[in-house]
Amino acid sequence: MEEKEIENSAPTHDPNADYYYSPEGYIVFTEKYHLKRGYCCQSGCKHCPFGFDKKTGRFKARD
């Protein structure tokens, strides 16, 4: 099996996609995916639209 080389640049992704791969090879879910799923998993996701703060374990107040 051939391994795909990962570039060390900023991730570019389709804004309509549910996820993309980070330069390190991790799957990163988009805000669109989180909204489609409908709830917060409280994992501190990069694109979390629900305002969860993993450091405090609380949701940020909405403006």
FIKOLZA-1660 file (N, C-alpha, C; in steps of 0.1 Angstrom, whole numbers, plus 5000, padded with zeros to 4 digits):
% residues 63
   i   px   py   pz ch aa at
   1 5008 4988 5000  A  M  N
   1 5000 5000 5000  A  M CA
   1 5009 5012 5000  A  M  C
   2 5006 5022 4991  A  E  N
   2 5014 5034 4990  A  E CA
   2 5009 5044 5000  A  E  C
   3 5018 5051 5007  A  E  N
   3 5014 5061 5017  A  E CA
   3 5014 5075 5010  A  E  C
   4 5004 5083 5013  A  K  N
   4 5003 5096 5007  A  K CA
   4 5011 5106 5015  A  K  C
   5 5019 5114 5009  A  E  N
   5 5027 5124 5016  A  E CA
   5 5018 5136 5019  A  E  C
   6 5020 5141 5031  A  I  N
   6 5012 5152 5036  A  I CA
   6 5020 5165 5036  A  I  C
   7 5015 5175 5030  A  E  N
   7 5023 5188 5029  A  E CA
   7 5022 5195 5042  A  E  C
   8 5032 5203 5045  A  N  N
   8 5032 5211 5058  A  N CA
   8 5027 5225 5055  A  N  C
   9 5015 5226 5050  A  S  N
   9 5009 5239 5047  A  S CA
   9 4995 5240 5054  A  S  C
  10 4989 5252 5053  A  A  N
  10 4976 5254 5059  A  A CA
  10 4966 5245 5052  A  A  C
  11 4957 5239 5060  A  P  N
  11 4947 5230 5053  A  P CA
  11 4938 5238 5044  A  P  C
  12 4935 5232 5033  A  T  N
  12 4925 5238 5024  A  T CA
  12 4914 5227 5023  A  T  C
  13 4902 5231 5023  A  H  N
  13 4891 5221 5023  A  H CA
  13 4879 5227 5016  A  H  C
  14 4871 5219 5011  A  D  N
  14 4858 5222 5005  A  D CA
  14 4849 5227 5016  A  D  C
  15 4844 5239 5015  A  P  N
  15 4835 5245 5026  A  P CA
  15 4822 5237 5027  A  P  C
  16 4818 5229 5017  A  N  N
  16 4806 5221 5017  A  N CA
  16 4809 5207 5023  A  N  C
  17 4821 5204 5026  A  A  N
  17 4824 5190 5031  A  A CA
  17 4822 5189 5046  A  A  C
  18 4820 5177 5051  A  D  N
  18 4818 5175 5065  A  D CA
  18 4831 5174 5073  A  D  C
  19 4842 5172 5066  A  Y  N
  19 4855 5171 5073  A  Y CA
  19 4866 5173 5063  A  Y  C
  20 4878 5176 5068  A  Y  N
  20 4890 5176 5060  A  Y CA
  20 4902 5170 5068  A  Y  C
  21 4913 5168 5062  A  Y  N
  21 4924 5162 5069  A  Y CA
  21 4934 5173 5073  A  Y  C
  22 4939 5173 5085  A  S  N
  22 4949 5183 5090  A  S CA
  22 4962 5179 5084  A  S  C
  23 4972 5188 5084  A  P  N
  23 4985 5185 5079  A  P CA
  23 4991 5173 5086  A  P  C
  24 4987 5170 5098  A  E  N
  24 4992 5159 5106  A  E CA
  24 4985 5146 5103  A  E  C
  25 4974 5147 5095  A  G  N
  25 4967 5135 5091  A  G CA
  25 4954 5132 5099  A  G  C
  26 4950 5141 5108  A  Y  N
  26 4938 5139 5116  A  Y CA
  26 4926 5144 5108  A  Y  C
  27 4915 5138 5111  A  I  N
  27 4902 5142 5105  A  I CA
  27 4897 5154 5114  A  I  C
  28 4894 5165 5107  A  V  N
  28 4888 5177 5114  A  V CA
  28 4874 5180 5109  A  V  C
  29 4864 5179 5117  A  F  N
  29 4851 5181 5113  A  F CA
  29 4848 5196 5112  A  F  C
  30 4840 5199 5102  A  T  N
  30 4837 5213 5099  A  T CA
  30 4825 5218 5107  A  T  C
  31 4822 5231 5108  A  E  N
  31 4811 5236 5115  A  E CA
  31 4798 5230 5109  A  E  C
  32 4798 5229 5096  A  K  N
  32 4786 5223 5089  A  K CA
  32 4783 5209 5094  A  K  C
  33 4793 5201 5096  A  Y  N
  33 4791 5188 5101  A  Y CA
  33 4785 5188 5115  A  Y  C
  34 4791 5197 5124  A  H  N
  34 4786 5198 5138  A  H CA
  34 4771 5202 5138  A  H  C
  35 4768 5212 5130  A  L  N
  35 4754 5216 5130  A  L CA
  35 4744 5205 5124  A  L  C
  36 4749 5198 5115  A  K  N
  36 4741 5187 5109  A  K CA
  36 4739 5176 5120  A  K  C
  37 4749 5173 5128  A  R  N
  37 4749 5163 5139  A  R CA
  37 4739 5168 5149  A  R  C
  38 4739 5181 5152  A  G  N
  38 4729 5187 5161  A  G CA
  38 4732 5188 5176  A  G  C
  39 4743 5183 5180  A  Y  N
  39 4747 5185 5195  A  Y CA
  39 4762 5186 5196  A  Y  C
  40 4766 5190 5208  A  C  N
  40 4780 5192 5211  A  C CA
  40 4785 5179 5218  A  C  C
  41 4797 5174 5213  A  C  N
  41 4803 5162 5219  A  C CA
  41 4812 5165 5231  A  C  C
  42 4814 5178 5233  A  Q  N
  42 4823 5183 5244  A  Q CA
  42 4837 5178 5244  A  Q  C
  43 4842 5177 5231  A  S  N
  43 4856 5173 5229  A  S CA
  43 4866 5184 5226  A  S  C
  44 4860 5196 5225  A  G  N
  44 4869 5208 5222  A  G CA
  44 4872 5209 5207  A  G  C
  45 4863 5205 5199  A  C  N
  45 4865 5205 5184  A  C CA
  45 4869 5219 5179  A  C  C
  46 4877 5219 5169  A  K  N
  46 4883 5232 5163  A  K CA
  46 4871 5241 5158  A  K  C
  47 4862 5235 5151  A  H  N
  47 4851 5243 5145  A  H CA
  47 4837 5242 5152  A  H  C
  48 4838 5240 5165  A  C  N
  48 4825 5238 5173  A  C CA
  48 4817 5251 5172  A  C  C
  49 4804 5249 5167  A  P  N
  49 4795 5261 5167  A  P CA
  49 4787 5263 5180  A  P  C
  50 4789 5254 5189  A  F  N
  50 4781 5254 5201  A  F CA
  50 4788 5262 5213  A  F  C
  51 4800 5266 5211  A  G  N
  51 4807 5274 5221  A  G CA
  51 4813 5267 5233  A  G  C
  52 4816 5254 5231  A  F  N
  52 4821 5247 5243  A  F CA
  52 4836 5250 5244  A  F  C
  53 4840 5253 5257  A  D  N
  53 4854 5256 5260  A  D CA
  53 4860 5244 5268  A  D  C
  54 4869 5236 5262  A  K  N
  54 4874 5224 5268  A  K CA
  54 4882 5227 5280  A  K  C
  55 4888 5239 5281  A  K  N
  55 4897 5243 5292  A  K CA
  55 4888 5244 5305  A  K  C
  56 4877 5250 5303  A  T  N
  56 4868 5253 5315  A  T CA
  56 4857 5242 5317  A  T  C
  57 4854 5235 5306  A  G  N
  57 4844 5225 5306  A  G CA
  57 4830 5231 5306  A  G  C
  58 4829 5243 5301  A  R  N
  58 4816 5251 5301  A  R CA
  58 4814 5256 5287  A  R  C
  59 4802 5260 5284  A  F  N
  59 4798 5266 5272  A  F CA
  59 4800 5281 5273  A  F  C
  60 4805 5287 5263  A  K  N
  60 4807 5302 5263  A  K CA
  60 4793 5309 5261  A  K  C
  61 4791 5320 5268  A  A  N
  61 4779 5328 5266  A  A CA
  61 4778 5333 5252  A  A  C
  62 4766 5332 5246  A  R  N
  62 4764 5338 5233  A  R CA
  62 4762 5353 5234  A  R  C
  63 4767 5359 5223  A  D  N
  63 4767 5374 5222  A  D CA
  63 4753 5379 5218  A  D  C
% end
